[in-house]
């Protein structure tokens, strides 16, 4: 996977790709990235990339020309132009509060792409003509507004790179939040006693089947309490197995959901 990020602040992107597991994945060649400074494609000596919107209104808007030139430098021709080559072009994503929500399923889909080109907006966003001509997907990381498209792009990168084969152990991904339609169970490590709080006895028992059942029950309890919509969705789609359905019914009967 290669991430290409178009930004007015590329230093944020460089720092992110140099840290922790992602930095190791880059070093080992499992993940690659390019950080493109949109200002390098501005048409004046002041590197101007924004202007007032037509029709009036507050704030400034990112101009089409610098972004278009930056995309052209990457070989992105746009939807209304004949591509110079027959090879498929990379998927262009604009991070926007108007986009479809980033979910775990969408993250899995994006992680399978060979390359993602991420457009980071600023100010009031960018000229609609860039979106119309170049963007394949508008994606939102939540129902709120950020001043930085870079922050949203880093969230998308973090949600997807870890799903790339061999970056993280498959076993670590099996029972994460949202896998199987449930949130993750509570976890504990040393010390065994913290203040007056003790690690649940079942986790100290060494009985693997009891631990499995406890963890499943805790996943369901947590999901019923915090994200009941996930339970309803799983029931509607037939996602849950018999054991899970039985525990859901028990918890609802006892007032736990």
C-alpha positions in Angstrom: 0.0 0.0 0.0 1.2 3.5 -0.8 -0.4 6.5 0.8 0.0 9.8 -1.1 -1.2 12.8 0.9 -1.7 16.2 -0.6 -1.5 18.8 2.1 -0.5 22.4 3.0 1.4 21.1 6.0 3.4 18.0 4.8 5.5 18.1 8.0 2.5 16.6 9.9 2.5 13.7 7.5 6.2 13.0 7.7 6.1 12.9 11.5 3.2 10.5 11.6 4.8 8.0 9.2 8.0 7.9 11.2 6.5 6.7 14.5 5.6 3.4 16.2 4.2 0.4 14.3 3.6 2.5 11.2 7.2 3.7 11.1 8.3 0.0 11.3 6.0 -0.9 8.5 7.5 1.9 6.3 11.0 0.7 7.2 10.2 -2.9 6.3 8.7 -1.9 3.0 5.1 -3.0 3.8 3.8 0.6 3.6 5.0 3.5 1.5 4.0 7.1 1.5 4.5 10.4 -0.4 3.7 13.8 1.1 2.9 16.4 -1.5 3.0 20.1 -0.6 0.2 21.8 -2.5 2.0 25.1 -2.1 4.7 23.8 -4.4 2.2 24.0 -7.2 0.9 27.5 -6.6 1.1 30.0 -9.4 2.7 33.0 -7.7 5.7 33.9 -5.6 3.7 34.0 -2.4 2.6 30.4 -2.9 -1.1 31.4 -2.6 -3.5 28.4 -2.4 -6.7 30.1 -1.2 -9.1 32.8 -2.1 -12.5 34.3 -1.2 -15.5 32.2 -2.4 -17.6 33.5 -5.2 -21.0 34.6 -4.0 -19.6 35.9 -0.8 -19.6 34.4 2.6 -17.1 34.0 5.5 -13.7 32.3 5.2 -11.4 31.3 2.4 -11.5 28.4 0.0 -8.7 26.3 -1.4 -8.1 27.1 -5.1 -8.6 24.5 -7.8 -5.4 25.2 -9.8 -2.7 24.3 -7.3 -4.5 21.2 -6.3 -5.1 20.2 -10.0 -1.5 20.7 -10.8 -0.4 18.6 -7.8 -2.7 15.8 -8.9 -1.5 16.0 -12.5 2.1 15.6 -11.2 1.0 12.3 -9.8 -0.5 11.2 -13.1 -4.1 11.7 -12.1 -6.0 12.8 -15.2 -9.4 13.4 -13.8 -12.8 11.9 -14.6 -13.4 14.1 -17.7 -10.0 13.6 -19.4 -8.8 10.7 -21.4 -6.1 8.9 -19.3 -2.6 8.9 -20.8 -2.3 5.2 -20.1 -4.6 2.3 -19.7 -3.5 1.5 -16.2 -6.1 2.1 -13.5 -5.5 5.2 -11.5 -5.2 5.4 -7.7 -8.3 6.0 -5.7 -8.6 9.7 -4.8 -10.2 10.5 -1.5 -11.3 13.9 -0.2 -11.6 14.1 3.6 -14.8 16.0 4.2 -17.6 16.2 6.8 -19.9 15.8 3.9 -18.6 12.4 3.0 -19.8 8.9 3.9 -18.8 7.8 7.3 -15.5 5.9 7.8 -16.4 2.5 9.3 -14.4 -0.6 10.0 -15.9 -2.3 6.9 -14.9 0.7 4.7 -11.4 0.7 6.3 -11.0 -3.0 5.3 -12.1 -2.1 1.7 -9.6 0.8 1.5 -6.8 -1.3 3.0 -7.0 -3.6 0.0 -6.2 -0.8 -2.4 -2.6 -0.6 -3.9 -2.6 3.2 -3.4 -4.8 5.9 -1.8 -4.4 9.6 -2.7 -5.7 11.7 0.2 -6.7 15.3 -0.3 -6.5 17.4 2.9 -8.7 20.5 2.9 -8.3 23.6 5.0 -10.3 26.8 5.6 -13.9 26.4 4.2 -12.8 23.4 2.1 -11.9 23.4 -1.6 -13.2 24.5 -4.9 -16.0 22.1 -6.0 -14.5 21.6 -9.4 -11.7 19.6 -7.9 -14.2 17.3 -6.2 -16.2 17.0 -9.4 -13.2 16.3 -11.6 -10.8 14.2 -9.5 -12.4 12.8 -6.4 -13.6 9.2 -6.2 -14.8 9.2 -2.6 -15.6 11.8 0.0 -15.1 10.3 3.4 -15.9 11.7 6.9 -14.4 10.5 10.2 -17.4 11.8 12.2 -20.3 14.2 12.4 -18.2 17.2 13.4 -16.0 19.8 11.7 -12.2 20.1 11.9 -10.0 22.9 10.8 -7.5 20.4 9.6 -8.0 17.9 6.8 -4.6 16.5 7.8 -6.0 15.2 11.1 -8.8 13.4 9.3 -6.3 11.9 6.8 -4.2 10.6 9.6 -7.2 8.9 11.2 -8.0 7.2 7.9 -4.4 6.1 7.5 -4.3 4.7 11.1 -7.5 2.8 10.6 -6.3 1.2 7.3 -2.6 0.5 7.5 -3.0 -1.8 10.5 -5.3 -4.0 8.3 -2.6 -4.5 5.7 -1.4 -8.1 5.7 1.6 -8.7 8.1 1.6 -5.2 9.6 -0.1 -6.5 12.7 -0.6 -10.1 13.8 -4.0 -11.5 12.6 -4.7 -12.8 16.1 -4.6 -9.2 17.4 -7.3 -8.2 15.0 -9.7 -11.0 15.6 -11.6 -9.7 18.6 -11.2 -6.0 18.3 -14.1 -3.6 18.6 -16.5 -4.0 15.7 -15.3 -7.4 14.7 -18.3 -9.7 14.7 -20.6 -6.7 15.3 -19.5 -6.3 18.9 -17.2 -4.0 20.9 -14.0 -5.4 22.5 -14.1 -7.0 26.0 -12.3 -5.3 29.0 -8.7 -6.2 29.4 -6.2 -6.3 32.3 -2.5 -6.6 32.9 -0.2 -6.5 36.0 -0.5 -5.7 38.8 -3.1 -8.2 39.9 -4.5 -5.7 42.4 -4.6 -2.0 41.7 -5.8 0.0 44.7 -8.9 -2.0 45.7 -9.6 -3.2 42.2 -8.7 -6.8 41.4 -8.4 -8.6 38.1 -11.5 -10.8 37.5 -10.8 -14.3 38.9 -11.8 -16.0 35.6 -8.8 -14.4 33.8 -6.5 -16.0 36.4 -8.0 -19.4 36.2 -6.2 -20.7 33.2 -9.5 -22.2 32.0 -9.6 -21.2 28.3 -13.2 -22.0 27.6 -14.4 -20.1 30.7 -12.3 -17.2 29.6 -13.7 -17.3 26.1 -17.3 -17.3 27.4 -16.6 -14.5 29.9 -15.1 -12.4 27.2 -18.0 -12.9 24.8 -20.5 -12.0 27.5 -18.5 -8.9 28.4 -18.4 -7.9 24.7 -22.1 -8.2 24.5 -22.7 -6.3 27.8 -20.5 -3.5 26.7 -22.1 -3.2 23.2 -25.6 -3.3 24.7 -24.7 -0.5 27.1 -22.7 1.7 24.7 -23.7 0.9 21.2 -27.1 -0.8 21.1 -27.4 0.1 17.5 -24.7 -2.4 16.7 -26.7 -5.1 18.4 -29.8 -4.2 16.4 -27.8 -4.2 13.2 -26.3 -7.6 13.9 -29.8 -9.0 14.7 -31.3 -7.6 11.5 -28.5 -8.9 9.3 -28.3 -12.4 11.0 -24.7 -11.8 12.0 -24.8 -13.4 15.5 -24.4 -17.1 16.2 -26.7 -19.0 18.5 -24.5 -18.5 21.6 -24.4 -14.7 21.1 -28.2 -14.5 20.5 -28.8 -16.5 23.8 -26.6 -14.2 25.8 -28.3 -11.1 24.3 -31.7 -12.5 25.3 -30.5 -13.3 28.8 -29.0 -9.8 29.4 -32.1 -8.1 28.1 -34.3 -10.2 30.4 -32.2 -9.4 33.4 -32.2 -5.7 32.5 -28.7 -5.6 31.1 -29.8 -4.2 27.8 
